[in-house]
Amino acid sequence: MIDERFLTHRLRSTSTAGILTGVVAVLLFGWRYLNERVWSWDLFAIAATFIAVKLALMAYYHFTD
């Protein structure tokens, strides 16, 4: 049996991992741009996707709650 605590821990860990991955992508993109003057389009795509999904979900939860 899976209890409610397991699902809560899974939700928290997935959320934290997603946020941390997005923040690391943004920071690494900035680091590469500032130090090497290189636009890393793959990191930009990851960072932009993270920001777009986060803002879209925040808006969705705000208007449907």
N, CA and C atoms as a LAMMPS dump frame, in Angstrom:
ITEM: TIMESTEP
0
ITEM: NUMBER OF ATOMS
195
ITEM: BOX BOUNDS ff ff ff
-5.0000000000000000e+02 5.0000000000000000e+02
-5.0000000000000000e+02 5.0000000000000000e+02
-5.0000000000000000e+02 5.0000000000000000e+02
ITEM: ATOMS id mol type element x y z
1 1 1 N 0.832 -1.185 0
2 1 2 C 0 0 0
3 1 3 C 0.876 1.249 0
4 2 1 N 0.456 2.215 -0.76
5 2 2 C 1.133 3.507 -0.802
6 2 3 C 0.308 4.483 0.03
7 3 1 N 0.956 5.067 1.009
8 3 2 C 0.201 6 1.846
9 3 3 C 0.397 7.442 1.372
10 4 1 N -0.319 8.32 1.997
11 4 2 C -0.35 9.727 1.592
12 4 3 C 0.995 10.421 1.795
13 5 1 N 1.73 10.013 2.819
14 5 2 C 3.032 10.634 3.067
15 5 3 C 3.997 10.377 1.915
16 6 1 N 3.967 9.163 1.355
17 6 2 C 4.833 8.834 0.232
18 6 3 C 4.525 9.734 -0.957
19 7 1 N 3.25 9.918 -1.255
20 7 2 C 2.865 10.767 -2.382
21 7 3 C 3.25 12.222 -2.151
22 8 1 N 3.126 12.689 -0.92
23 8 2 C 3.528 14.057 -0.595
24 8 3 C 5.029 14.23 -0.754
25 9 1 N 5.8 13.257 -0.283
26 9 2 C 7.259 13.339 -0.422
27 9 3 C 7.671 13.283 -1.887
28 10 1 N 6.996 12.472 -2.673
29 10 2 C 7.303 12.376 -4.093
30 10 3 C 6.986 13.702 -4.793
31 11 1 N 5.881 14.328 -4.44
32 11 2 C 5.509 15.614 -5.023
33 11 3 C 6.537 16.686 -4.677
34 12 1 N 6.929 16.751 -3.415
35 12 2 C 7.914 17.743 -2.988
36 12 3 C 9.265 17.528 -3.661
37 13 1 N 9.713 16.286 -3.713
38 13 2 C 11.034 16.027 -4.299
39 13 3 C 11.039 16.314 -5.796
40 14 1 N 9.962 15.984 -6.493
41 14 2 C 9.882 16.269 -7.922
42 14 3 C 9.844 17.771 -8.167
43 15 1 N 9.096 18.49 -7.371
44 15 2 C 9.024 19.942 -7.512
45 15 3 C 10.38 20.589 -7.249
46 16 1 N 11.035 20.174 -6.186
47 16 2 C 12.348 20.719 -5.856
48 16 3 C 13.365 20.404 -6.943
49 17 1 N 13.349 19.193 -7.453
50 17 2 C 14.282 18.811 -8.511
51 17 3 C 14.047 19.62 -9.779
52 18 1 N 12.799 19.843 -10.132
53 18 2 C 12.494 20.638 -11.318
54 18 3 C 12.933 22.082 -11.181
55 19 1 N 12.669 22.668 -10.032
56 19 2 C 13.066 24.055 -9.796
57 19 3 C 14.585 24.184 -9.793
58 20 1 N 15.257 23.276 -9.13
59 20 2 C 16.714 23.322 -9.069
60 20 3 C 17.329 23.143 -10.457
61 21 1 N 16.78 22.257 -11.265
62 21 2 C 17.27 22.061 -12.625
63 21 3 C 17.106 23.328 -13.455
64 22 1 N 15.968 23.978 -13.344
65 22 2 C 15.746 25.228 -14.067
66 22 3 C 16.688 26.329 -13.629
67 23 1 N 16.897 26.457 -12.338
68 23 2 C 17.791 27.493 -11.816
69 23 3 C 19.23 27.232 -12.261
70 24 1 N 19.665 25.985 -12.221
71 24 2 C 21.02 25.647 -12.671
72 24 3 C 21.182 25.939 -14.156
73 25 1 N 20.173 25.653 -14.959
74 25 2 C 20.243 25.953 -16.391
75 25 3 C 20.36 27.451 -16.626
76 26 1 N 19.583 28.25 -15.899
77 26 2 C 19.658 29.706 -16.038
78 26 3 C 21.033 30.216 -15.616
79 27 1 N 21.535 29.749 -14.485
80 27 2 C 22.843 30.19 -14.002
81 27 3 C 23.969 29.773 -14.935
82 28 1 N 23.923 28.552 -15.441
83 28 2 C 24.953 28.08 -16.361
84 28 3 C 24.912 28.847 -17.677
85 29 1 N 23.696 29.154 -18.154
86 29 2 C 23.576 29.972 -19.356
87 29 3 C 24.213 31.343 -19.137
88 30 1 N 23.899 31.976 -18.01
89 30 2 C 24.48 33.279 -17.688
90 30 3 C 25.987 33.219 -17.54
91 31 1 N 26.487 32.181 -16.901
92 31 2 C 27.931 32.021 -16.714
93 31 3 C 28.644 31.892 -18.058
94 32 1 N 28.101 31.063 -18.933
95 32 2 C 28.731 30.892 -20.244
96 32 3 C 28.679 32.168 -21.061
97 33 1 N 27.599 32.917 -20.939
98 33 2 C 27.504 34.16 -21.697
99 33 3 C 28.462 35.218 -21.156
100 34 1 N 28.506 35.38 -19.842
101 34 2 C 29.338 36.427 -19.257
102 34 3 C 30.829 36.13 -19.366
103 35 1 N 31.228 34.876 -19.228
104 35 2 C 32.653 34.537 -19.226
105 35 3 C 33.198 34.172 -20.597
106 36 1 N 32.409 33.475 -21.399
107 36 2 C 32.904 32.997 -22.689
108 36 3 C 32.29 33.733 -23.872
109 37 1 N 31.302 34.591 -23.615
110 37 2 C 30.567 35.309 -24.663
111 37 3 C 29.977 34.357 -25.692
112 38 1 N 29.44 33.243 -25.189
113 38 2 C 28.831 32.226 -26.049
114 38 3 C 27.375 32.059 -25.645
115 39 1 N 26.478 32.114 -26.628
116 39 2 C 25.067 31.838 -26.367
117 39 3 C 24.854 30.331 -26.452
118 40 1 N 24.555 29.703 -25.345
119 40 2 C 24.261 28.267 -25.331
120 40 3 C 22.765 28.097 -25.563
121 41 1 N 22.405 27.83 -26.796
122 41 2 C 20.99 27.77 -27.143
123 41 3 C 20.286 26.586 -26.488
124 42 1 N 21.002 25.505 -26.227
125 42 2 C 20.374 24.377 -25.542
126 42 3 C 20.01 24.744 -24.109
127 43 1 N 20.904 25.439 -23.403
128 43 2 C 20.593 25.881 -22.042
129 43 3 C 19.518 26.961 -22.044
130 44 1 N 19.543 27.819 -23.054
131 44 2 C 18.504 28.836 -23.171
132 44 3 C 17.137 28.192 -23.351
133 45 1 N 17.071 27.139 -24.168
134 45 2 C 15.799 26.446 -24.394
135 45 3 C 15.295 25.796 -23.106
136 46 1 N 16.182 25.196 -22.337
137 46 2 C 15.783 24.575 -21.062
138 46 3 C 15.301 25.646 -20.09
139 47 1 N 16.045 26.737 -19.988
140 47 2 C 15.669 27.813 -19.065
141 47 3 C 14.354 28.455 -19.481
142 48 1 N 14.17 28.703 -20.772
143 48 2 C 12.93 29.321 -21.252
144 48 3 C 11.734 28.401 -21.035
145 49 1 N 11.926 27.118 -21.256
146 49 2 C 10.849 26.154 -21.009
147 49 3 C 10.472 26.129 -19.535
148 50 1 N 11.472 26.122 -18.661
149 50 2 C 11.219 26.129 -17.228
150 50 3 C 10.43 27.374 -16.82
151 51 1 N 10.856 28.527 -17.31
152 51 2 C 10.182 29.78 -16.946
153 51 3 C 8.761 29.816 -17.489
154 52 1 N 8.571 29.382 -18.732
155 52 2 C 7.24 29.404 -19.336
156 52 3 C 6.273 28.459 -18.624
157 53 1 N 6.736 27.27 -18.323
158 53 2 C 5.874 26.295 -17.639
159 53 3 C 5.55 26.772 -16.227
160 54 1 N 6.544 27.302 -15.521
161 54 2 C 6.322 27.775 -14.154
162 54 3 C 5.3 28.92 -14.134
163 55 1 N 5.45 29.897 -15.033
164 55 2 C 4.513 31.013 -15.061
165 55 3 C 3.123 30.579 -15.514
166 56 1 N 3.055 29.671 -16.486
167 56 2 C 1.753 29.184 -16.949
168 56 3 C 1.024 28.438 -15.838
169 57 1 N 1.726 27.608 -15.095
170 57 2 C 1.086 26.874 -14.003
171 57 3 C 0.685 27.806 -12.859
172 58 1 N 1.505 28.808 -12.588
173 58 2 C 1.132 29.77 -11.544
174 58 3 C -0.139 30.514 -11.934
175 59 1 N -0.245 30.92 -13.182
176 59 2 C -1.448 31.607 -13.65
177 59 3 C -2.652 30.677 -13.624
178 60 1 N -2.467 29.441 -14.073
179 60 2 C -3.565 28.471 -14.086
180 60 3 C -4.089 28.217 -12.67
181 61 1 N -3.184 27.99 -11.721
182 61 2 C -3.62 27.721 -10.347
183 61 3 C -4.247 28.964 -9.718
184 62 1 N -3.769 30.139 -10.084
185 62 2 C -4.343 31.362 -9.531
186 62 3 C -5.785 31.556 -10
187 63 1 N -6.046 31.308 -11.285
188 63 2 C -7.377 31.56 -11.824
189 63 3 C -8.363 30.415 -11.605
190 64 1 N -7.892 29.222 -11.321
191 64 2 C -8.794 28.092 -11.109
192 64 3 C -8.984 27.76 -9.639
193 65 1 N -8.279 28.417 -8.764
194 65 2 C -8.398 28.099 -7.334
195 65 3 C -9.512 28.901 -6.702
